Every structure is written in C-alpha cells, then in structure tokens.
Amino acid sequence: MSYSRGDRVGIIILSILIVISLALKIVLGRMEPTPLLTQEEFDEILLEWSKEKDNTELAKRLSYFSFNPNTVAASQLDSLAIPEQIKRNLVKYRAAGGSFKTKEDIRKLYGMTDSIFLAIEPYIEIPKYQPSAVERKVEIVPEIVPEGNFDPNTASYELLKKYGLNDFQAKNIVAYRESGGSYAKSEDLLKIYGLDSVTFSEIHSFIGIEPANIPESETIKEELHIEINRADTTELMRISGIGQVYAKRIIKYRDLLGGFYNTNQLQEVYGFTEELIAKVEPCLYVDTTLIKQIRINYADFSEMIRHPYFDKPKVNAILNEKDHNGPIKNITELTHLKAIDSEFIAKIKPYVSCR
C-alpha cells in the first residue's frame, strides 16, 4: 500500500501534534495551579460581605419616629436612624443635667451635623416650656442704684460697688487714681484692666466728671482714643511710636487671636517692648464684644491650632475629652487634663464659647 505525498505530509503533522499534546499534558500535570485569591484575601472578602449584610439588616431596623429628646428612653433611641455617637452624647448630656428647650438645642450635641439635624427635625417634639408654680411666684426685686452720678476721680471703692462694678473693677479704678492717673472723660475707664465695654455701657449714664478734675495739659491738646479691635493701620499709625510695620503686626496678631481683650496683650506682638506699650497704651482702649470666639464643642483640630494660645498637645487633649465625655459645658472643667493648666484656661477664656 502506497501513500501519496500529501498523505505522508498529513501523517507527519498529525504525529507532531500528538507528541506536543502528550508533552504539554506531562508538563502541566507537574505544575501546581495558582489560586486567584489567597485564603486571607478570601476570608477578608467574606468578612466585608458579612458586614454589608449586617449593615443592611440594621438599616432595615432603624427608622425616624417622633420623639422628645428630654424623655426618650435609651432603648427607644436604639431604633432611631442617627449615629450611635450622637445617641450616647444625648443620653450623657441629659444625665449631666442638660435639657432641650427648643429643637435648635439639639445642635449642641457633639457630633451633630446640619444634614443629620435636618433629617430628624420634623420628628422632634418638645412641649412648650411651662414655669412651675414656684417659679411663677418668684418676684424679681429691682436692684437699688444710688441716685445721681459718680466721679471716678473721687468716688470711693464702696460707692463704685453700689453702681454695679465688681470688686476687681472698683479696686483697679481706685488703684489707677492713687498711682497718679486721672480720668479726663468717661471713656478713660475703658483703660482699666477688667472693665469691659459691656460694663461700661451699663454705668456710662451715671458717670459725671467734674471739669476741675481734668488736667490743664489735657484740655489744651487733643488726646487720641482708639479702639484697638476695630482700628485699621491708618488709625493705629496716628499714635506716636506706631509706624506702618508695627500697625500691620498688631492687626495680623489681632486677627489670629480673634481680637484683644486687654492692651497688655501687645507684649505678645513681635518687637513690642514694655516702654513702647507704656507709651501707646493711654491712646488705646478695648471693646471685648468684638472678640470672635471659638465654639469649642464644634471646632476641629485645624480651627483650634490656628489660635496662638493653643498647641498640639492641648488641642488633642480637648478633642479626646469631647470624644470620651461629650460636650464641654464650662471651659474650667478642662483643668483636670494633664496638658491643661489654670494659666492656659485664664488666657483662652475670652476666646472660647461652650454654646
């Protein structure tokens, strides 16, 4: 039997293919298959799938419903569709004696955001506050204020107290006078340490300075009286000793602080000496109502660390305190923290609000 040339070529090619197939089978049989995922990766994917399933089932159990934040039980809060941290803070706030008079008070809770508040606002039900029988019977006794005016150049410590000044303010007014100072006009009282613009506005109408008490030199020359928290560089440069550079430094540091609460803080401005402060201080006064405060229960790390009086350890200590114990009700509560001392509290008190 003879084969044609084409048959012989076909047989040769077929034989080669058979040999190659057998060789591949042997080689592949000796190779271990590489899995698409390691056991750890597979376990991780399975865990994520379980979490998603649990979250889905939890979301089905959570919902919005009408509730009074002053009386709702902790067990009922478990079914409310808000973050667990906010639920815990609400319970802690009530346990500490806090209460909610209006819906807006809910915003005081640490962790509460605008989006969460808008979602639950329609469901918040707070009955209108009704004073108790005891509260309704309390009569407000008007404070007795002496008749007539007082002259800060001659008024005694006792008389100043009767006009509503506290012990600290009255002592400083008298001490300034006894050290050789005098008051040419009522606004000069704003130079007194501890006497802020709010107190001044309350007593302003009772101040009467006798012309005889005004030094002759002050009646001849114009005296500058510039409010440091409102002044721009042009106004500050009117004061002898303050040029353009110092004026810019004052405003830059004022913006970092949020405003000055005492002219002595000029010592913290770069380049200011005690001699320069003594020279310019009589020309300045402070309106503390212009201070921009930090709402410490809502502020984050970046907002607090920008303030010159805060450093990283103090900011972290405050943030940890809020996370573990809820909102801060009074800044003096922080003195128990290792990174916080009473000197720091006294410095930041004008710049912090716990609202």
VEXDREN-2710 file (C-alpha; in Angstrom, 1 decimal):
% VEXDREN-2710
k/r/px/py/pz
1/MET/0.0/0.0/0.0
2/SER/1.5/3.3/-1.0
3/TYR/0.7/6.8/0.2
4/SER/0.7/9.9/-1.9
5/ARG/2.9/12.8/-1.0
6/GLY/0.1/14.8/0.6
7/ASP/-0.9/11.8/2.8
8/ARG/2.6/11.5/4.0
9/VAL/2.8/15.2/5.0
10/GLY/-0.6/15.0/6.8
11/ILE/0.6/11.9/8.8
12/ILE/3.8/13.7/9.8
13/ILE/1.9/16.8/11.0
14/LEU/-0.6/14.7/13.0
15/SER/2.2/12.8/14.7
16/ILE/3.9/16.1/15.7
17/LEU/0.7/17.4/17.2
18/ILE/0.2/14.2/19.1
19/VAL/3.7/14.5/20.6
20/ILE/3.2/18.1/21.5
21/SER/-0.1/17.3/23.2
22/LEU/1.4/14.5/25.3
23/ALA/4.4/16.7/26.3
24/LEU/2.0/19.5/27.4
25/LYS/-0.1/17.0/29.4
26/ILE/3.0/15.8/31.2
27/VAL/4.4/19.3/32.0
28/LEU/1.0/20.7/33.1
29/GLY/0.4/17.7/35.3
30/ARG/3.6/18.5/37.2
31/MET/2.6/22.2/37.8
32/GLU/0.5/23.3/40.8
33/PRO/-2.4/25.5/39.9
34/THR/-2.1/29.1/41.2
35/PRO/-5.3/30.2/43.1
36/LEU/-6.9/33.5/42.1
37/LEU/-7.1/34.5/45.8
38/THR/-5.1/33.6/48.9
39/GLN/-7.0/32.2/51.9
40/GLU/-6.5/35.5/53.7
41/GLU/-7.9/37.5/50.8
42/PHE/-10.9/35.2/50.6
43/ASP/-11.6/35.5/54.3
44/GLU/-11.4/39.3/54.1
45/ILE/-13.9/39.4/51.2
46/LEU/-16.2/37.1/53.2
47/LEU/-15.9/39.4/56.3
48/GLU/-16.7/42.5/54.2
49/TRP/-19.7/40.7/52.7
50/SER/-20.9/39.8/56.2
51/LYS/-20.6/43.5/57.4
52/GLU/-22.5/44.8/54.5
53/LYS/-25.2/42.2/55.1
54/ASP/-25.4/43.2/58.9
55/ASN/-25.5/46.9/58.0
56/THR/-28.3/46.3/55.5
57/GLU/-30.3/44.4/58.1
58/LEU/-29.5/47.1/60.7
59/ALA/-30.7/49.9/58.4
60/LYS/-34.0/48.0/57.9
61/ARG/-34.5/48.0/61.7
62/LEU/-33.6/51.8/62.1
63/SER/-36.1/54.5/61.2
64/TYR/-37.3/58.0/62.0
65/PHE/-40.1/58.5/64.5
66/SER/-41.5/61.3/66.7
67/PHE/-39.6/61.7/70.0
68/ASN/-39.0/64.1/72.8
69/PRO/-35.2/64.4/73.4
70/ASN/-35.8/65.2/77.0
71/THR/-37.7/62.0/77.8
72/VAL/-37.0/59.4/75.1
73/ALA/-35.6/56.2/76.6
74/ALA/-32.1/54.9/75.6
75/SER/-33.8/51.7/74.4
76/GLN/-36.0/53.7/72.0
77/LEU/-33.0/55.6/70.7
78/ASP/-31.5/52.3/69.6
79/SER/-34.2/52.3/66.8
80/LEU/-33.6/55.9/65.7
81/ALA/-31.7/56.3/62.5
82/ILE/-28.9/58.5/63.7
83/PRO/-25.2/57.7/64.5
84/GLU/-24.5/55.8/67.7
85/GLN/-22.1/58.5/69.0
86/ILE/-24.9/61.1/68.9
87/LYS/-27.3/58.8/70.8
88/ARG/-24.7/58.3/73.5
89/ASN/-24.0/62.0/73.7
90/LEU/-27.7/62.8/74.0
91/VAL/-28.0/60.4/77.0
92/LYS/-24.8/61.8/78.6
93/TYR/-26.0/65.4/78.2
94/ARG/-29.3/64.6/79.9
95/ALA/-27.6/62.7/82.7
96/ALA/-25.3/65.7/83.4
97/GLY/-28.4/67.9/83.9
98/GLY/-28.8/69.3/80.4
99/SER/-32.2/69.8/78.7
100/PHE/-33.6/70.8/75.4
101/LYS/-35.9/73.8/75.4
102/THR/-36.1/74.1/71.6
103/LYS/-35.4/72.0/68.6
104/GLU/-32.3/74.1/67.9
105/ASP/-30.8/73.0/71.2
106/ILE/-30.2/69.6/69.6
107/ARG/-27.5/71.2/67.6
108/LYS/-25.5/71.5/70.8
109/LEU/-24.8/67.7/70.8
110/TYR/-21.2/66.9/69.9
111/GLY/-21.2/65.1/66.5
112/MET/-24.5/66.6/65.3
113/THR/-24.2/67.9/61.7
114/ASP/-26.6/70.1/59.7
115/SER/-27.6/67.1/57.5
116/ILE/-28.5/64.9/60.4
117/PHE/-30.4/67.7/62.2
118/LEU/-32.4/68.5/59.1
119/ALA/-33.3/64.8/58.7
120/ILE/-34.6/64.4/62.3
121/GLU/-36.0/68.0/62.9
122/PRO/-39.6/67.1/61.7
123/TYR/-39.7/64.3/64.2
124/ILE/-38.5/66.3/67.3
125/GLU/-41.4/67.1/69.7
126/ILE/-40.6/69.4/72.6
127/PRO/-43.7/70.6/74.7
128/LYS/-43.8/74.3/75.2
129/TYR/-42.0/75.2/78.5
130/GLN/-44.3/76.0/81.4
131/PRO/-42.8/77.5/84.5
132/SER/-43.6/75.7/87.7
133/ALA/-45.8/77.2/90.4
134/VAL/-42.8/78.0/92.5
135/GLU/-41.1/79.9/89.6
136/ARG/-44.3/81.8/88.8
137/LYS/-44.5/83.1/92.4
138/VAL/-40.9/84.4/92.4
139/GLU/-40.8/88.2/92.3
140/ILE/-37.9/90.0/90.8
141/VAL/-36.6/92.6/93.2
142/PRO/-35.2/95.5/91.2
143/GLU/-31.6/96.3/92.0
144/ILE/-31.2/99.6/94.0
145/VAL/-28.9/102.0/92.3
146/PRO/-27.8/105.3/94.1
147/GLU/-29.3/108.5/92.7
148/GLY/-27.1/110.9/90.8
149/ASN/-23.7/110.5/89.1
150/PHE/-20.3/109.5/90.4
151/ASP/-16.9/110.9/89.5
152/PRO/-14.3/108.2/89.1
153/ASN/-11.6/110.7/90.1
154/THR/-13.1/111.0/93.6
155/ALA/-15.6/108.1/94.1
156/SER/-14.7/105.7/96.9
157/TYR/-14.4/101.9/96.5
158/GLU/-17.7/101.4/98.3
159/LEU/-19.6/103.9/96.1
160/LEU/-18.2/102.3/92.9
161/LYS/-19.5/98.9/94.1
162/LYS/-23.0/100.4/94.6
163/TYR/-23.1/101.4/90.9
164/GLY/-22.7/97.8/89.8
165/LEU/-18.9/97.5/89.5
166/ASN/-17.5/94.3/90.9
167/ASP/-14.7/94.1/93.5
168/PHE/-11.9/93.7/90.9
169/GLN/-13.1/96.6/88.8
170/ALA/-13.6/99.0/91.7
171/LYS/-10.2/98.3/93.2
172/ASN/-8.5/98.9/89.8
173/ILE/-10.2/102.2/89.3
174/VAL/-9.1/103.4/92.7
175/ALA/-5.6/102.0/92.3
176/TYR/-5.1/103.7/89.0
177/ARG/-6.1/107.0/90.6
178/GLU/-3.9/106.5/93.6
179/SER/-0.9/105.8/91.3
180/GLY/-1.2/109.3/89.8
181/GLY/-3.7/108.6/87.0
182/SER/-6.8/110.6/86.3
183/TYR/-10.0/110.4/84.2
184/ALA/-10.5/113.2/81.8
185/LYS/-13.6/111.7/80.2
186/SER/-15.8/108.7/80.9
187/GLU/-14.3/106.6/78.1
188/ASP/-11.0/106.7/80.1
189/LEU/-12.5/104.0/82.3
190/LEU/-12.1/101.5/79.4
191/LYS/-8.3/101.7/80.1
192/ILE/-8.9/100.0/83.4
193/TYR/-8.0/96.3/83.4
194/GLY/-11.1/94.1/84.0
195/LEU/-13.6/96.8/82.9
196/ASP/-15.1/95.7/79.6
197/SER/-17.3/97.6/77.1
198/VAL/-20.4/95.8/78.4
199/THR/-20.0/97.0/81.9
200/PHE/-19.0/100.5/80.7
201/SER/-22.3/100.7/78.7
202/GLU/-24.2/99.9/81.8
203/ILE/-22.6/102.6/84.0
204/HIS/-21.9/105.2/81.3
205/SER/-25.0/107.3/82.1
206/PHE/-24.0/107.5/85.8
207/ILE/-20.5/108.9/85.2
208/GLY/-20.1/112.6/85.8
209/ILE/-16.6/114.0/85.7
210/GLU/-16.1/117.5/87.2
211/PRO/-14.2/119.9/84.8
212/ALA/-11.9/120.8/87.7
213/ASN/-10.5/117.3/87.7
214/ILE/-9.3/117.5/84.1
215/PRO/-5.6/118.3/84.0
216/GLU/-4.8/121.6/82.2
217/SER/-2.5/119.9/79.7
218/GLU/-5.2/117.6/78.6
219/THR/-7.6/120.5/77.9
220/ILE/-5.1/122.0/75.5
221/LYS/-4.0/119.1/73.4
222/GLU/-6.2/116.6/71.6
223/GLU/-6.0/113.1/73.1
224/LEU/-6.2/110.1/70.9
225/HIS/-8.6/107.4/72.0
226/ILE/-8.6/104.5/69.5
227/GLU/-10.5/101.2/69.9
228/ILE/-7.8/98.5/69.1
229/ASN/-10.1/95.7/67.8
230/ARG/-11.8/98.0/65.2
231/ALA/-8.8/100.2/64.1
232/ASP/-7.1/99.9/60.8
233/THR/-3.5/100.6/60.1
234/THR/-4.1/104.3/59.3
235/GLU/-5.8/104.9/62.7
236/LEU/-3.1/103.0/64.6
237/MET/-0.3/105.0/62.8
238/ARG/-1.8/108.2/64.3
239/ILE/-0.3/107.1/67.7
240/SER/3.2/108.2/68.3
241/GLY/5.6/105.2/68.3
242/ILE/3.5/103.1/66.0
243/GLY/4.6/103.1/62.4
244/GLN/3.4/101.1/59.4
245/VAL/5.3/97.9/60.4
246/TYR/4.0/97.9/64.0
247/ALA/0.5/98.7/62.8
248/LYS/0.5/95.7/60.4
249/ARG/1.9/93.4/63.1
250/ILE/-0.9/94.5/65.6
251/ILE/-3.6/93.8/63.1
252/LYS/-2.1/90.5/62.0
253/TYR/-1.8/89.2/65.6
254/ARG/-5.3/90.6/66.4
255/ASP/-6.8/88.5/63.5
256/LEU/-5.0/85.4/64.8
257/LEU/-6.3/85.9/68.3
258/GLY/-9.8/86.9/67.3
259/GLY/-9.4/90.3/69.0
260/PHE/-7.6/91.7/72.0
261/TYR/-9.3/91.6/75.5
262/ASN/-6.5/93.7/77.1
263/THR/-4.0/96.2/75.8
264/ASN/-1.3/94.3/77.8
265/GLN/-1.5/91.6/75.1
266/LEU/0.5/94.0/72.9
267/GLN/3.5/92.4/74.7
268/GLU/2.9/89.4/72.6
269/VAL/3.3/91.3/69.3
270/TYR/6.7/90.8/67.8
271/GLY/9.1/93.8/68.6
272/PHE/6.9/95.5/71.2
273/THR/8.8/96.5/74.4
274/GLU/7.4/97.4/77.7
275/GLU/8.5/101.0/77.1
276/LEU/6.6/101.2/73.8
277/ILE/3.4/99.7/75.4
278/ALA/3.5/102.2/78.2
279/LYS/3.8/105.0/75.6
280/VAL/0.9/103.9/73.4
281/GLU/-1.5/102.3/76.0
282/PRO/-3.1/105.6/77.0
283/CYS/-4.2/106.1/73.4
284/LEU/-6.0/102.7/73.2
285/TYR/-9.0/101.0/74.6
286/VAL/-10.6/97.6/74.1
287/ASP/-14.1/96.6/73.1
288/THR/-14.3/93.0/74.1
289/THR/-17.7/92.5/72.4
290/LEU/-15.8/92.5/69.1
291/ILE/-13.8/89.3/70.0
292/LYS/-14.5/86.3/67.8
293/GLN/-14.9/83.3/69.9
294/ILE/-14.2/79.6/69.1
295/ARG/-17.2/77.3/69.6
296/ILE/-15.1/74.6/71.3
297/ASN/-17.8/71.9/71.1
298/TYR/-17.9/72.3/67.3
299/ALA/-14.3/73.3/66.5
300/ASP/-12.0/70.8/64.9
301/PHE/-8.2/70.5/65.1
302/SER/-7.4/72.9/62.3
303/GLU/-9.6/75.7/63.7
304/MET/-8.2/75.5/67.3
305/ILE/-4.5/75.1/66.3
306/ARG/-4.6/78.4/64.3
307/HIS/-5.1/80.3/67.6
308/PRO/-1.8/81.5/69.1
309/TYR/-2.7/80.2/72.6
310/PHE/-3.3/76.6/71.5
311/ASP/-0.6/74.0/70.8
312/LYS/-0.9/70.4/69.6
313/PRO/-0.9/68.6/73.0
314/LYS/-3.7/70.9/74.3
315/VAL/-5.8/70.6/71.2
316/ASN/-5.5/66.8/71.2
317/ALA/-6.4/66.7/74.9
318/ILE/-9.5/68.8/74.4
319/LEU/-10.6/66.7/71.3
320/ASN/-10.1/63.4/73.3
321/GLU/-12.1/64.9/76.2
322/LYS/-15.0/65.7/73.9
323/ASP/-14.9/62.2/72.2
324/HIS/-14.9/60.3/75.5
325/ASN/-17.2/62.5/77.7
326/GLY/-19.3/64.5/75.3
327/PRO/-19.7/68.3/75.1
328/ILE/-17.8/70.7/77.3
329/LYS/-20.2/72.8/79.5
330/ASN/-17.6/75.0/81.1
331/ILE/-14.0/75.6/80.0
332/THR/-12.8/75.4/83.6
333/GLU/-13.7/71.7/83.5
334/LEU/-10.6/71.1/81.5
335/THR/-8.2/71.7/84.4
336/HIS/-8.2/68.0/85.2
337/LEU/-6.5/67.3/81.9
338/LYS/-2.7/66.7/82.1
339/ALA/-1.9/69.1/79.2
340/ILE/-4.2/71.9/80.6
341/ASP/-3.4/74.3/83.5
342/SER/-5.2/77.2/85.1
343/GLU/-2.9/79.8/83.4
344/PHE/-3.9/78.4/80.0
345/ILE/-7.6/78.5/81.0
346/ALA/-7.4/82.1/82.0
347/LYS/-5.7/83.1/78.7
348/ILE/-8.3/81.3/76.4
349/LYS/-11.4/82.0/78.4
350/PRO/-12.3/85.2/76.5
351/TYR/-11.8/83.3/73.2
352/VAL/-13.8/80.2/73.9
353/SER/-17.6/79.6/73.9
354/CYS/-19.2/76.4/75.1
355/ARG/-22.5/77.1/73.4
END
